[in-house]
Amino acid sequence: MNIQYLSFPKINPIAITIYGINIYWYSLMYLFSFLFVINMSKYKSHSDLYWNNKKNEILLYLSFIGLLLGGRLGYVLFYNLQYFLVHPIFLFRVREGGMSFHGGLIGVVFVIFIYSLYQKKNFLQLTDFIVPLVPFGLGMGRIANFINCELWGRVTINIPWAIIFPNSTKSDLMYIQNHPNFIYLFIKYGNLPRHPSQIYEFLLEGLILFIILNVKFVKKKTLGYNTSIFLLFYGIFRIFVEFFRDPDVQLGFFYNYITMGQILSLPMVFIGLLMLYFYHIKKPD
């Protein structure tokens, strides 16, 4: 088998520098996502008398804060709990990176729940309004992961779009310990070819999920429909992509096959199916 693998494009993680301050692509992706969500929500407000710009902007600002706080706390607790217990200051070392989608989701759900009580609004009506906007941010985040050369996929030699990531050396050497026959590829290319799992996630969690949630597949969506579809399909897509994504080095696999991302996504699928059954199938309009 003679496959020519792709080399990771040389992309500077610093997008621009203004007066000596470095602005990274990751930060820009967060900014682009937030601006998109704000403007898209205003468009949705015009077509739905329930919403007004003031209310949805407050909700989105609070949700963004919940996303950041929950994402960081979730990463620390789900992926680095043992290290955190020894070094609690790790929680605040955000410049070292580390965000968890599932932690961010919990943070946003908590904020929306509190906001729904304060405003005396239906919780599911609020989540149904927000979730169609979420995939854009997810997609931008995965592009940032690719630019930052992080969260790469598992080693593969069978696909021509496999990519040689330059900073995967530590993970490559750990892989070679169990698969010494791959050392020739490491010597030949400098690193092992891997699935570009960030791109897979961009396509599934970003592009396709955005289409699913924003194209009207049903004439009239019942309460909770958008929320259930989001939970169900994100969970399915994430579980699927995890089969191609390298597990976090500090955790590895559970029971030799399962990753933390799959464990955290399974409840989403289960809850999504239950909601879809009770709110849409069992009680259709």
C-alpha positions in Angstrom: 0.0 0.0 0.0 1.5 3.3 -1.2 -0.5 6.2 0.1 0.7 9.7 0.1 -0.6 11.3 3.3 -1.3 15.0 3.8 0.9 17.3 5.9 -0.7 19.6 8.4 -0.9 23.1 6.8 1.3 25.7 8.5 -1.2 28.0 10.1 -0.2 30.5 12.6 -2.5 30.1 15.7 -2.2 33.8 16.2 -4.7 35.4 13.8 -3.7 39.1 14.2 -1.6 41.2 16.5 -2.9 44.6 17.6 -0.6 46.9 19.5 1.5 44.0 20.7 -1.6 42.0 21.8 -1.9 38.6 20.2 -5.4 37.6 19.1 -5.7 33.9 18.5 -8.0 32.1 16.0 -9.7 30.4 18.9 -10.7 33.7 20.4 -11.9 35.0 17.0 -14.0 31.8 16.5 -15.7 32.5 19.8 -16.3 36.1 18.7 -17.7 35.1 15.2 -20.0 32.6 16.9 -21.3 35.0 19.4 -22.0 37.7 16.8 -23.7 35.2 14.5 -25.9 33.9 17.3 -26.8 37.5 18.4 -27.8 38.5 14.8 -29.5 35.3 14.0 -31.6 35.6 17.2 -32.7 39.0 16.2 -33.9 37.6 12.8 -35.8 34.9 14.6 -37.3 37.4 17.0 -38.9 39.3 14.1 -40.7 36.1 13.0 -41.9 35.1 16.5 -44.0 37.5 18.6 -43.0 35.7 21.8 -39.5 37.2 21.6 -38.1 40.6 21.7 -34.5 41.7 21.1 -33.9 42.8 24.7 -35.0 39.5 26.2 -33.1 37.3 23.9 -29.9 39.3 24.1 -29.9 39.1 27.9 -30.6 35.3 27.6 -27.8 34.8 25.1 -25.3 36.9 27.1 -26.0 34.8 30.2 -25.9 31.6 28.2 -22.4 32.6 26.9 -21.2 33.1 30.4 -22.7 29.7 31.4 -20.9 28.2 28.4 -17.5 29.5 29.4 -17.8 28.7 33.1 -19.4 25.3 32.6 -17.0 24.4 29.8 -13.9 25.1 31.9 -15.3 23.5 35.0 -16.5 20.5 33.0 -13.1 20.0 31.5 -11.4 20.1 34.9 -13.9 17.7 36.5 -14.5 15.3 33.6 -11.1 15.1 32.1 -8.5 16.2 34.8 -10.2 15.5 38.2 -7.1 13.8 39.8 -4.8 16.6 38.7 -7.3 19.2 39.9 -7.6 17.6 43.4 -3.8 17.9 43.8 -3.5 21.3 42.0 -6.8 23.2 42.5 -5.3 26.3 40.9 -5.5 24.5 37.6 -9.1 25.5 37.3 -8.0 29.1 36.8 -5.1 28.4 34.4 -7.4 29.0 31.3 -4.5 30.2 29.1 -3.3 26.5 29.1 -6.5 25.6 27.3 -9.1 23.0 28.1 -12.9 23.3 27.5 -15.6 20.6 27.7 -18.6 20.8 25.5 -20.7 18.7 27.9 -19.6 21.0 30.8 -20.6 24.0 28.7 -23.9 22.4 27.9 -24.6 21.8 31.6 -23.7 25.5 32.3 -26.0 26.8 29.6 -28.9 24.5 30.8 -28.4 25.8 34.3 -28.5 29.4 33.2 -31.6 28.9 31.0 -33.4 27.1 33.8 -32.7 30.0 36.3 -33.7 32.5 33.6 -36.9 30.7 32.9 -37.9 30.8 36.6 -37.0 34.5 36.8 -38.9 35.4 33.7 -41.7 32.9 34.4 -41.2 31.4 30.9 -41.3 27.8 29.7 -37.9 26.2 29.9 -38.3 24.2 26.7 -39.5 27.2 24.8 -36.3 28.9 25.7 -34.1 25.9 24.8 -36.0 25.4 21.5 -35.2 29.0 20.6 -31.5 28.6 21.3 -30.4 25.2 20.1 -30.8 25.9 16.3 -28.1 28.5 16.8 -25.6 26.3 18.6 -24.2 24.2 15.7 -22.6 27.3 14.1 -20.5 27.8 17.3 -19.7 24.1 17.5 -18.5 24.2 13.9 -16.3 27.3 14.4 -14.8 25.6 17.5 -13.8 22.6 15.6 -12.1 24.7 13.0 -10.2 26.4 15.8 -9.2 22.9 17.1 -7.8 22.1 13.7 -5.9 25.3 13.4 -4.5 24.8 16.8 -3.4 21.3 15.8 -5.2 19.7 18.7 -7.8 17.0 19.4 -6.5 15.0 16.4 -7.8 11.6 15.4 -6.6 8.1 15.8 -3.7 6.6 13.8 -4.8 5.3 10.4 -2.9 4.1 7.3 -5.9 3.3 5.0 -7.2 6.7 3.9 -5.5 9.3 1.6 -6.8 12.2 3.6 -5.0 11.2 6.8 -2.9 14.1 8.1 0.5 14.2 9.7 0.1 16.4 12.7 3.5 17.9 13.8 2.9 18.0 17.5 1.5 14.5 18.0 4.9 13.0 18.9 4.1 12.1 22.5 0.9 10.3 21.5 2.7 8.7 18.6 5.4 7.2 20.8 2.8 5.8 23.2 0.9 4.2 20.2 4.2 2.7 18.9 4.7 1.0 22.3 1.7 -1.2 21.5 2.1 -1.3 17.8 5.9 -1.4 17.1 5.3 -2.2 13.4 4.3 1.4 12.9 7.7 2.8 13.8 8.7 2.8 10.2 5.9 5.4 9.4 7.1 7.5 12.4 10.7 7.5 11.0 9.5 8.1 7.5 7.1 11.0 8.1 8.3 12.3 11.5 4.8 11.6 12.9 2.1 9.0 12.4 -0.8 9.7 10.0 -4.1 10.4 11.7 -7.8 11.0 11.0 -8.6 14.7 10.8 -11.4 14.2 13.4 -11.8 17.9 13.9 -13.0 18.2 10.3 -15.4 15.2 10.8 -16.8 17.0 13.9 -17.1 20.3 12.0 -19.1 18.6 9.3 -21.4 16.6 11.6 -21.8 18.7 14.7 -21.5 22.0 12.8 -22.8 21.9 9.3 -25.1 18.9 9.2 -26.6 19.5 12.6 -27.2 23.2 11.7 -29.1 22.0 8.6 -31.2 19.5 10.6 -32.2 22.0 13.2 -32.9 24.9 10.8 -34.7 23.2 7.9 -38.4 22.5 8.5 -38.7 18.8 8.2 -42.1 18.9 9.9 -44.9 21.4 9.3 -45.4 22.3 13.0 -42.8 21.6 15.6 -44.1 20.7 19.1 -42.7 22.1 22.3 -39.3 20.5 23.0 -38.9 19.2 19.4 -35.8 21.3 18.6 -34.2 20.5 22.0 -34.8 16.7 21.6 -33.4 16.7 18.0 -30.3 18.6 19.1 -29.6 16.2 22.1 -30.3 13.1 20.0 -28.2 14.0 16.9 -25.4 15.7 18.7 -25.1 12.6 20.9 -25.1 10.3 18.0 -22.6 12.3 16.0 -20.2 12.7 18.9 -20.3 9.0 19.8 -19.6 8.2 16.1 -16.7 10.6 15.7 -15.1 9.4 19.0 -14.4 6.2 17.2 -12.0 8.2 15.0 -10.7 10.6 17.6 -7.7 10.0 19.8 -8.8 9.8 23.5 -7.4 12.3 26.0 -3.9 11.0 26.9 -4.6 11.5 30.7 -7.7 9.2 30.5 -7.2 6.8 27.6 -10.0 4.3 27.0 -12.5 2.9 29.4 -12.8 -0.9 29.0 -10.3 -0.7 26.1 -12.9 0.8 23.7 -15.0 3.6 25.3 -14.0 7.2 25.6 -15.1 9.9 28.0 -16.8 11.8 25.2 -18.9 8.7 24.4 -19.8 8.2 28.1 -20.9 11.8 28.4 -22.9 11.7 25.1 -24.9 8.6 25.8 -27.3 10.4 28.3 -27.9 13.0 25.6 -29.1 10.3 23.2 -31.3 8.7 25.9 -32.8 12.0 26.9 -33.3 13.1 23.3 -35.2 9.9 22.5 -37.4 10.2 25.6 -38.3 13.8 24.8 -39.0 13.0 21.1 -41.3 10.2 22.2 -43.2 12.1 24.9 -43.4 15.5 23.2 -43.7 14.6 19.5 -44.6 11.0 18.9 -46.9 10.2 21.8 -48.6 13.6 21.9 -48.5 14.9 18.3 -50.3 18.2 17.4 
